[in-house]
Amino acid sequence: MHLIKKNIPTVVKILLILGFGYFFWLMLKITLEYIPLDTNVSFLMIKQTEVEQRPEYLYFFYTHVYTSIFVLLAGFLAILRKDFRLKNFHRNAGKIYILLILLFAAPSGIYMGIFANGGFLSKISFVILGSLWWFSTFKAFQLARQRKFKEHKQWMWRSFALTISAITLRMWKVIIVYLFHPNPMDVYQIIAWLGWIPNILLIEYLITKKHI
């Protein structure tokens, strides 16, 4: 019995790694849809107003899409806190994660949030999400430089909880559409909030209970 309890955390870690690998592959497939550049593919097909009337929109969109996939991978590798026999691997993965979010992924995400589908409620949610994403990542960076590594780790978890909203948002969308068949714009308003709020609440709970 003691051996079983001892091995449970290992099993959970393996399942989490496999789960992340699966969803990362799905996100990668979505990203690859936009290579080569094509404005009549997937999400952009319902954003033709922005594409046609705002020349800068595509720059922000492609910046967000192309950097976010690397953010997702770098963040997961940094969270694992393993160097994989490579010197300073954890630190370098963390640097890539933080740099891409602060300079590219979060600012472009905030801009896109201003033009999100689903009306005012969706726009507010995505702008808040992008702002919290940038702030939590900056706070993690700041604490690392101050060598306050416990607090740094907690803020990195907060940041990563917001990072994986790209995954959880799509999961909730599938569940809600399958169960309730709501109007598409209603779906956007719901998943805009549901995609990230449960994530951050879970992390706050784990931090409060000193599991992180």
Secondary structure by P-SEA (a helix, b strand, c coil): caaaaaaaaaaaaaaaaaaaaaaaaaaaaaaaccccccccccccccaaaaaacccaaaaaaaaaaaaaaaaaaaaaaaaacccccccaaaaaaaaaaaaaaaccaaaaaaaaaaaccccaaaaaaaaaaaaaaaaaaaaaaaaaaacaaaaaaaaaaaaaaaaaaaaaaaaaaaaaaacccccaaaaaaaacccccaaaaaaaaaaaaaccc
